[in-house]
Amino acid sequence: MINKSVLIKVRPEKLEEFQQTVFALQSKRKEVKGKKFFRIDEDPENQNVFHLTYEFNSHHESESYFKSDEHRVLVGALKTLCEQADWK
């Protein structure tokens, strides 16, 4: 199993737009075969901080996702809507 995560700090004025974007991507992601898991959790101490977690069955699935249009949309949203995005 391949795990990737990102810690995200959203600009306060962009919180609703960020949530709409990520949840739309999450819904779309559930429809795609091969992508094991996508979860987003709000930090209990700060409503503008989120933990986004991906789990893939293989390195190939991981690489395929990170080259996809879906991932490019996420990266664009993070650049526009967030103060910080730290990938792990």
Secondary structure, DSSP 8 states (H G I E B T S, - for coil): -EEEEEEEEE-GGGHHHHHHHHHHHHHHHHTSTT--EEEEEE-TT-TTEEEEEEEESSHHHHHHHHTSHHHHHHHHHHHHHEEEEEE-
